[in-house]
Amino acid sequence: MPGASGAPLIDEPGYPNEYRSFSLGHAAGLDELRRCDLDWAYVAPAGDFDHKGTRTGRYRIAERGDPASRISYADLAIALIDEIEAPRHHRAAVSVREA
């Protein structure tokens, strides 16, 4: 997922280095999806989780990743369910952030 500059989010200033290997693994998985013939959607938080956040029922699809962005676990789950029930993204990676 690109960051504000258009470079990969993991290369943006402020991206936590301790998440780098985890993110590289997900990037490799996304590359595999892009090479297959399946209809897929890759949904991820635009930044990190608000670990104490509560469900608001609102979210928005972000154009870019943002290390400062937060979303609650519950709201990311709602975004995933919404995409499953009414697919809007096909063969695409999208970021979800707080509304």
C-alpha positions in Angstrom: 0.0 0.0 0.0 1.4 3.4 -0.9 2.0 6.0 1.7 1.6 9.8 1.4 4.6 10.2 -0.9 3.5 7.3 -3.2 6.3 5.1 -1.9 5.4 1.9 -0.1 4.0 2.7 3.4 6.8 0.7 5.0 9.3 3.1 3.5 7.5 6.2 4.8 9.0 8.2 7.8 7.4 7.2 11.0 6.6 3.6 10.0 7.5 1.4 13.0 10.5 -0.8 12.0 9.3 -3.6 14.3 6.4 -4.1 11.8 8.6 -4.3 8.7 9.0 -8.0 8.4 5.3 -8.6 9.1 4.4 -6.1 6.3 6.9 -7.6 3.9 5.2 -10.9 4.4 1.8 -9.4 3.6 3.3 -7.6 0.5 4.5 -11.0 -0.8 1.0 -12.4 -0.3 -0.5 -9.5 -2.2 2.0 -10.1 -5.0 0.7 -13.7 -5.2 -2.9 -12.5 -5.4 -2.0 -10.2 -8.2 -0.6 -13.1 -10.2 -3.6 -15.4 -9.8 -6.9 -15.5 -11.8 -9.2 -15.2 -8.8 -11.5 -12.3 -8.0 -10.0 -11.0 -4.7 -10.0 -8.0 -2.4 -7.2 -7.2 0.0 -8.5 -5.1 2.9 -6.2 -3.8 5.6 -6.0 -0.9 8.1 -4.5 2.3 6.6 -2.3 2.5 9.7 -2.6 0.6 12.9 -5.4 -0.5 15.3 -6.9 1.7 18.0 -6.5 -1.1 20.5 -8.9 0.5 22.9 -11.3 1.8 20.3 -14.9 0.9 20.3 -17.3 0.2 17.5 -18.6 3.3 15.7 -20.0 1.5 12.7 -18.2 4.0 10.5 -15.1 3.8 8.4 -13.8 5.1 5.1 -11.7 3.7 2.4 -8.4 5.5 2.3 -6.5 6.4 -0.9 -3.1 5.9 0.8 -1.7 4.2 3.9 -0.9 6.5 6.9 1.2 5.3 9.9 -0.7 7.7 12.1 -4.1 6.4 11.1 -6.1 4.3 13.6 -9.2 2.1 13.3 -10.9 -0.1 15.9 -10.9 -3.8 15.4 -14.7 -3.8 15.3 -14.9 -1.1 12.6 -12.3 -3.0 10.4 -14.5 -6.1 10.9 -17.5 -4.1 9.7 -15.6 -3.0 6.6 -14.6 -6.6 5.8 -18.2 -7.8 6.2 -19.5 -5.0 4.1 -17.0 -6.0 1.3 -18.1 -9.6 1.6 -21.8 -8.9 1.5 -21.6 -6.2 -1.3 -18.3 -6.4 -3.1 -17.1 -3.1 -4.4 -13.4 -3.8 -4.9 -12.2 -6.5 -7.4 -8.6 -7.5 -7.7 -7.7 -4.5 -5.6 -6.0 -3.7 -2.3 -7.8 -1.1 -0.2 -7.0 0.6 3.1 -9.6 1.3 5.8 -9.4 4.1 8.3 -11.6 5.8 10.8 -14.4 7.9 9.5 
